[in-house]
């Protein structure tokens, strides 16, 4: 997985922050979707790698409950964590026990469950 994350990180469009992020979403059937961060001069229009990969899976016809695990790598010596916008989307589509693997470019990895990353999720039950 590290090689894929490093490969796709090169496609990041991050001229403002120089902070490249790549993500791989693995579906329960083994299909993989890839994403990178795409920045914009209007920062609010920026999309994170995690959401890019998740939305690619949705675009391909996958649904909530089809997601198995997520892998994320940042272009720094530090382990990168999904932002809170991404955590909201992750909690919408992944099971609470799904694994999220967070890497640095040296291959160091930390593993979390969605429940650990999102201990107080906001979901459809909150809208009723």
C-alpha positions in Angstrom: 0.0 0.0 0.0 2.9 2.4 0.8 4.1 2.2 -2.9 0.6 3.2 -4.1 0.3 6.0 -1.7 3.7 7.4 -2.7 2.9 7.0 -6.4 -0.4 8.9 -6.2 1.0 11.6 -3.9 2.8 12.9 -6.9 -0.5 13.8 -8.4 -1.5 16.1 -5.6 -2.2 19.6 -6.6 -0.9 21.6 -3.6 0.9 24.7 -4.8 -0.2 26.8 -1.8 0.6 24.5 1.1 3.2 22.1 -0.5 1.5 19.5 1.7 0.8 16.5 -0.6 -1.8 13.9 0.6 -2.8 10.7 -1.0 -5.5 8.2 0.0 -6.7 4.7 -0.9 -10.1 3.5 -0.1 -10.5 -0.3 -0.1 -14.0 -1.6 -0.6 -15.4 -4.8 0.9 -15.1 -6.5 -2.5 -11.4 -5.5 -2.8 -11.9 -2.7 -5.3 -9.6 0.3 -4.6 -10.2 4.0 -5.2 -7.5 6.7 -5.1 -7.6 10.3 -4.1 -5.2 13.2 -3.7 -5.7 16.6 -2.2 -6.6 19.3 -4.7 -6.0 22.8 -3.5 -7.6 26.0 -4.8 -6.7 29.7 -4.3 -10.1 29.9 -2.7 -9.2 27.6 0.2 -12.8 26.6 0.9 -12.9 25.0 -2.6 -10.0 22.6 -1.7 -10.8 18.9 -1.5 -8.9 16.5 0.7 -7.5 13.2 -0.6 -9.7 11.1 1.7 -12.9 12.7 0.5 -11.7 12.6 -3.1 -11.2 8.8 -2.8 -14.5 8.2 -0.9 -16.5 10.3 -3.4 -14.9 8.5 -6.3 -16.2 5.2 -4.8 -19.7 6.7 -4.5 -19.5 8.0 -8.1 -18.7 4.4 -9.2 -21.9 3.2 -7.6 -20.7 2.0 -4.1 -23.0 2.7 -1.1 -22.8 3.2 2.6 -21.7 -0.1 4.1 -19.5 -1.1 1.1 -16.4 0.6 2.5 -13.8 -1.6 4.2 -10.7 0.5 5.1 -8.9 3.7 4.4 -5.2 4.4 3.9 -3.8 8.0 4.1 -0.3 9.4 3.6 1.0 12.9 4.0 4.3 14.3 2.6 6.0 14.9 5.9 7.9 13.1 8.5 4.8 13.2 10.7 1.9 10.8 10.6 -1.0 12.7 9.0 -4.5 12.5 10.3 -7.8 13.1 8.5 -9.2 16.5 9.1 -12.5 16.9 10.8 -14.4 17.4 7.5 -13.0 14.1 6.3 -13.8 12.4 9.6 -17.4 13.4 9.2 -17.5 11.9 5.7 -15.6 8.8 6.9 -18.1 8.3 9.7 -21.0 8.5 7.2 -19.8 5.7 4.9 -17.6 3.4 7.0 -18.6 1.0 9.8 -17.4 2.1 13.2 -15.0 -0.8 13.4 -13.4 -0.1 10.0 -9.7 0.6 10.1 -8.0 3.9 9.1 -4.3 3.5 8.4 -2.3 6.8 8.7 1.2 6.9 7.2 4.2 9.1 6.8 6.4 8.9 3.7 8.9 6.7 5.5 6.2 4.1 5.9 5.6 4.5 9.6 1.9 3.7 10.2 -0.7 4.2 12.9 -4.0 2.4 12.8 -7.3 3.6 14.2 -10.9 2.5 14.0 -13.4 4.9 12.8 -14.9 4.9 16.3 -11.6 6.1 17.7 -11.2 8.9 15.1 -14.9 9.9 15.5 -16.0 9.2 19.1 -19.0 11.4 18.9 -20.3 11.1 15.3 -23.0 13.2 13.9 -25.3 11.1 11.7 -28.7 10.5 10.3 -30.2 9.7 13.7 -29.3 13.3 14.8 -31.5 14.7 12.0 -34.7 12.9 13.2 
